[in-house]
Amino acid sequence: CHRGVVIYNSLEELNRNEVVDTDNFIYQEYITGREFSIAVIPNKINKFKILNPVEIVSEREVFVLVVGQGIKANYCPVIEESVLKNINKTMLTLHNNLNLLGLTRIDLKLSKDNKLYLLDINAMPNIDIRQTFLPKMITQSNMTYNDVLRTIVEAFI
């Protein structure tokens, strides 16, 4: 999904490189800050439950996540309470406005001035406990994997 992604550190660097396919070229400002992955599960009581976020950490300042890249995750990120409340409110607003119903995983960036940038909404996230951040998100949210599956099923009964 990230084939052909090139990150330039300045407009001058971009201008020095020849861009062959300008019709299919997207120019986008790189957002510095902290990256988080957040799972949202449906539930019967209050429509959605937001699991505790996981911070995606790279040793490089600039990176694009590619499968097998070797990143680390901070499963107990320190996030200011007001910022966490804003993240959670934003996740609920996204779910309601986009009419998302099931389990989702949302990736976002938090800029240095605490502005949120949506990177990706995965409406069918991988739930394999051996390959995803989901198990740690679940345990950090004081739930079990079975609790989450039961909660999702019960939300639609």
Phi, psi and chi 1 to 4 in degrees:
 res  aa     phi    psi   chi1   chi2   chi3   chi4
   1 CYS       -  -18.8   96.3      -      -      -
   2 HIS  -109.0   19.3  -64.2  -68.2      -      -
   3 ARG   -62.6  132.9 -170.8  173.4   -0.7  159.1
   4 GLY    84.6    5.6      -      -      -      -
   5 VAL   -79.0  127.7  171.1      -      -      -
   6 VAL  -128.9  133.3  178.9      -      -      -
   7 ILE  -113.2  122.4  -62.9  175.2      -      -
   8 TYR  -103.7  145.5  -64.0  104.8      -      -
   9 ASN   -85.0   -9.8  -66.4  -46.8      -      -
  10 SER  -158.9  162.4   68.0      -      -      -
  11 LEU   -64.9  -35.2 -171.3   56.3      -      -
  12 GLU   -61.8  -42.6  -67.7   77.6   25.3      -
  13 GLU   -62.8  -40.4 -174.8 -178.8  -12.2      -
  14 LEU   -61.9  -44.8  171.4   67.4      -      -
  15 ASN   -65.9  -26.8  -70.0  -27.5      -      -
  16 ARG   -75.0  -18.1  -75.9 -166.3  -53.7  -94.9
  17 ASN  -101.3  141.5  -69.2  -80.1      -      -
  18 GLU   -82.1  122.7 -173.9  176.8  -42.0      -
  19 VAL   -99.5  114.3  177.7      -      -      -
  20 VAL   -77.5  -48.8  178.6      -      -      -
  21 ASP  -104.2   74.6 -172.9    7.4      -      -
  22 THR   -69.7  -20.0   55.8      -      -      -
  23 ASP   -69.0  -26.6  -70.6  -22.1      -      -
  24 ASN  -116.5   33.6  -65.5  -51.7      -      -
  25 PHE  -110.1  131.3 -165.1   82.8      -      -
  26 ILE  -112.1  124.4  -62.7  172.6      -      -
  27 TYR   -97.3  128.3  -61.1   87.7      -      -
  28 GLN  -145.8  133.9  177.6  178.3  -38.1      -
  29 GLU   -69.2  136.6 -178.9  179.6  -12.1      -
  30 TYR   -79.8  133.2 -176.8   80.3      -      -
  31 ILE   -99.3  117.6  -57.0  160.7      -      -
  32 THR   -85.9  152.0   57.6      -      -      -
  33 GLY   145.5 -164.0      -      -      -      -
  34 ARG   -96.1  141.0  -61.1  168.2   70.5 -171.6
  35 GLU  -109.9  136.3 -175.0  169.2  -22.9      -
  36 PHE  -128.8  151.1  -64.0   95.0      -      -
  37 SER  -119.8  131.5 -172.5      -      -      -
  38 ILE  -132.2  131.0  -60.9  163.5      -      -
  39 ALA  -100.2  138.9      -      -      -      -
  40 VAL  -124.4  126.6 -178.3      -      -      -
  41 ILE  -116.0  144.7   61.2  171.9      -      -
  42 PRO   -74.7  146.6   26.9  -31.6      -      -
  43 ASN  -146.6  161.3   76.3   22.2      -      -
  44 LYS   -75.7  -30.7 -145.9  167.6 -157.1  153.5
  45 ILE   -70.6  -58.6  -60.4  167.4      -      -
  46 ASN  -127.5   31.6   48.8    9.9      -      -
  47 LYS    75.8  -48.6 -161.4  165.5 -179.7 -177.5
  48 PHE  -141.3  149.4  -65.6  107.5      -      -
  49 LYS  -122.8  129.4  176.2  171.5  178.0   51.5
  50 ILE   -98.0  121.6  -59.2  168.7      -      -
  51 LEU   -78.5  158.2  -58.6 -176.3      -      -
  52 ASN   -60.0  138.2  -69.6  -19.7      -      -
  53 PRO   -71.0  156.2   22.2  -28.0      -      -
  54 VAL  -113.7  134.3  168.4      -      -      -
  55 GLU   -93.0  129.0 -176.4  171.6    7.2      -
  56 ILE   -87.7  123.4  -50.4  -59.6      -      -
  57 VAL  -120.9  132.6 -178.5      -      -      -
  58 SER  -124.3  149.7  173.7      -      -      -
  59 GLU   -75.4  -17.8  -66.9  175.6    3.0      -
  60 ARG   -94.3  148.1  -60.9 -176.7  -47.2 -169.6
  61 GLU   -65.6  -42.0  174.6   64.7   25.5      -
  62 VAL  -116.1  127.5  174.7      -      -      -
  63 PHE  -153.6  154.8   74.6  101.5      -      -
  64 VAL  -119.8  126.4  173.3      -      -      -
  65 LEU   -70.8  120.5  177.3   60.5      -      -
  66 VAL  -124.7  140.0  179.1      -      -      -
  67 VAL   -50.0  129.4  174.9      -      -      -
  68 GLY    84.1    8.6      -      -      -      -
  69 GLN   -68.4  -23.1  179.0  177.7  -41.3      -
  70 GLY    83.3   67.1      -      -      -      -
  71 ILE  -106.0  166.2   58.6  156.5      -      -
  72 LYS  -114.3  161.1  -65.2 -176.1  -87.5 -178.1
  73 ALA  -127.3  139.5      -      -      -      -
  74 ASN  -101.2  107.9  178.3    0.1      -      -
  75 TYR   -82.0  -10.9  -66.7  106.8      -      -
  76 CYS  -130.7   63.6  -64.1      -      -      -
  77 PRO   -67.2  144.1   25.2  -31.6      -      -
  78 VAL   -84.7  114.7  175.5      -      -      -
  79 ILE  -129.6  130.0  -55.2  172.4      -      -
  80 GLU   -55.7  137.9 -172.2  178.0  -47.6      -
  81 GLU   -54.0  -43.9 -174.1   65.1   29.8      -
  82 SER   -65.9  -34.7   62.7      -      -      -
  83 VAL   -69.5  -42.4  173.0      -      -      -
  84 LEU   -62.1  -41.2 -175.3   58.1      -      -
  85 LYS   -62.0  -39.9  -76.7 -178.1 -179.7 -179.5
  86 ASN   -65.9  -41.1 -174.3   37.6      -      -
  87 ILE   -60.2  -49.2  -70.6  171.7      -      -
  88 ASN   -62.2  -42.8  -70.2  -15.2      -      -
  89 LYS   -61.9  -41.6  179.5 -178.6  175.0 -170.5
  90 THR   -64.7  -39.8  -57.9      -      -      -
  91 MET   -62.3  -43.0  -63.0  -55.5   99.5      -
  92 LEU   -65.7  -41.4  -69.0  175.6      -      -
  93 THR   -61.8  -44.2  -59.9      -      -      -
  94 LEU   -58.7  -46.9  -81.2  170.0      -      -
  95 HIS   -61.4  -44.0  -90.8   74.9      -      -
  96 ASN   -69.2  -46.3  -69.8  -35.7      -      -
  97 ASN   -69.4  -31.5  -70.2  -12.6      -      -
  98 LEU   -95.7    0.9  -63.2  174.6      -      -
  99 ASN    56.4   41.9 -159.0   26.7      -      -
 100 LEU   -78.6  135.8  -61.8  169.9      -      -
 101 LEU  -112.9  -38.5  -58.4  174.9      -      -
 102 GLY   -98.8 -163.1      -      -      -      -
 103 LEU   -64.1  132.5  168.9   69.6      -      -
 104 THR  -133.4  157.9   60.8      -      -      -
 105 ARG  -124.6  128.0 -165.6 -161.0   71.0 -115.3
 106 ILE  -118.5  131.3  -61.2  172.9      -      -
 107 ASP  -107.5  136.6  -61.2  -30.2      -      -
 108 LEU  -146.9  161.3   58.1   89.3      -      -
 109 LYS  -112.0  141.3  -88.5  -85.9  178.8  112.9
 110 LEU  -112.9  111.1  178.0   65.2      -      -
 111 SER   -70.9  170.8   68.8      -      -      -
 112 LYS   -63.5  -23.7  -66.4 -179.9 -176.5 -165.4
 113 ASP   -97.4   21.2   61.6   -9.6      -      -
 114 ASN    64.9   25.6  -69.6  -28.3      -      -
 115 LYS   -88.0  137.2 -173.9  172.9  179.4 -177.9
 116 LEU   -92.6  137.6  -65.6  174.9      -      -
 117 TYR  -126.1  122.6  -67.3   87.8      -      -
 118 LEU   -75.4  126.7  176.3   67.1      -      -
 119 LEU  -100.7  -40.9  -60.1  177.7      -      -
 120 ASP  -164.1  140.0  179.6   39.0      -      -
 121 ILE  -117.1  118.5  -62.4  175.6      -      -
 122 ASN  -104.1  103.8 -169.9  -28.0      -      -
 123 ALA   -80.3   -6.5      -      -      -      -
 124 MET  -137.0   66.4  -67.6 -177.8   60.8      -
 125 PRO   -71.0  153.6   26.8  -33.4      -      -
 126 ASN   -66.6  128.6 -175.4  -12.0      -      -
 127 ILE  -111.1   11.4   62.3  170.8      -      -
 128 ASP   -64.9  119.6 -175.8  -27.5      -      -
 129 ILE   -67.2  -11.8   59.7  174.7      -      -
 130 ARG   -93.1  -12.6  -62.2  163.4  -64.5  175.7
 131 GLN  -124.5    2.8  -63.0 -179.4   -3.9      -
 132 THR  -132.4  172.9   69.5      -      -      -
 133 PHE   -80.5  -12.0  -61.8  133.6      -      -
 134 LEU   -53.4  -45.5 -169.8   58.6      -      -
 135 PRO   -57.2  -41.4  -24.6   33.7      -      -
 136 LYS   -70.5  -36.9  -74.5  -72.7 -171.1  178.8
 137 MET   -59.7  -41.3  -70.0  178.1  179.5      -
 138 ILE   -65.1  -49.6  -68.2  167.6      -      -
 139 THR   -67.0  -35.2   57.1      -      -      -
 140 GLN   -69.0  -16.5  -67.6  -59.8  -37.1      -
 141 SER   -99.7   15.3  -61.2      -      -      -
 142 ASN    58.2   40.7  -63.0  -42.5      -      -
 143 MET  -129.6  168.8  -62.8  178.8   78.8      -
 144 THR  -110.2  165.1   67.0      -      -      -
 145 TYR   -58.2  -43.8 -169.6   72.0      -      -
 146 ASN   -63.1  -37.2  -73.5  -19.2      -      -
 147 ASP   -57.9  -44.2  -69.6  -22.5      -      -
 148 VAL   -65.6  -47.3  168.6      -      -      -
 149 LEU   -61.3  -42.3  -65.1  178.7      -      -
 150 ARG   -64.1  -43.1 -174.1  178.6  -48.9  103.1
 151 THR   -61.0  -42.8  -59.3      -      -      -
 152 ILE   -63.9  -48.1  -67.0  169.4      -      -
 153 VAL   -62.4  -45.9  170.2      -      -      -
 154 GLU   -64.3  -27.2  -71.1  174.1   -8.1      -
 155 ALA   -64.1  -23.7      -      -      -      -
 156 PHE  -109.0    6.3  -66.5  100.0      -      -
 157 ILE   -90.7      -  -66.1  178.7      -      -
